[in-house]
Amino acid sequence: QVQLVESGGGLVQPGGSLRLSCAASGSFFSISTMGWYRQAPGKERELVVTIDSGGTTNYADSVKGRFTISRDNAKNTVFLQMNILKPEDTAVYYCKAHVRLILRAQIYWGQGTQVTVSS
């Protein structure tokens, strides 16, 4: 069983910063791509950013220059540093991981963490 546990969400004023973390645990062979997605009320879940095992990243245009993804492969953890936050960044943020098990690959999602940007 593989679990993704997110932390770091909360309430922040516009222009502020937050740092999200997502740690994978359980029995697996390796993790390839990890990423962050978000879902605002009444909207579909959307890509924020992904990072592969080699460090190649893919950012949504809306967060380029403000958000930075990083990962610690030894700890199976991915981080999202969010700066210059805007009210439109308010959403539930979900971690996603492409996990290679012994006989197959499978996608896992975290439970989500709320980020609210408001004055």
Secondary structure, DSSP 8 states (H G I E B T S, - for coil): -EEEEEE--EEE-TT--EEEEEEEEES-SEEEEEEEEEE-TTS--EEEEEE-TT--EEE-GGGTTTEEEEEEGGGTEEEEEE-S--GGG-EEEEEEEEEE-SS-EEEEE---EEEEE--
